[in-house]
Amino acid sequence: MYYNISNVASVDTQQYISELCEMIRIRVRKGYEPYIMTFMFKHLPSNDHAAKSVMNAEISRVFRRFRTEVHRNPKSAFHRRQPLILLSCPDWPTLKSKKRQSLPSVQTSEIHSAGMLLIPPGNRLKCGIKEHFRIMAASYIRPNKPLARVHLKHVDTAPAYASDYTFKSVKSGRCSIDDLTIFLSTQH
């Protein structure tokens, strides 16, 4: 159901991000609705690898649940041409100014994951996506799971800029291209 771009030998990060932004721009021209989707977590393991694994598992759980709200049968031939897409990347906290550099190091539990969610045209959502996540919050946010909340922001203009912003951790070198995850509704 998701692809992790791992063990990629020699990928030009800037080129790869540019290609993802172009793919998003093309989908938006075809009628997809773009959203920045941010996943915030309560507690994560202190080990970066373990934290990323927990985040991916939670995002995958939410995505699997949500895809059946968007498409009745996500794996059908019709929906393979217009899949629900989520491009996700850990968004590691960074220091914003020299003044803050004297602060203690950021805890792993403050990490969140940002993504570009592309809702295909002709979906079966009965209300807007933000309203859906508000109404159905209990289906996605569970007390026994590490996911604390999901924040959605519709991208009204400049989807390429928004997607570029979403992948800022990769562009800054804070995380690698291996940390990008692509979720497609047509996958298992």
Summary of the structure (lengths in Angstrom):
residues: 188
radius of gyration: 16.6
end to end distance: 4.6
largest distance: 55.1
contacts: 532
relative contact order: 0.28
helix: 41%
strand: 21%
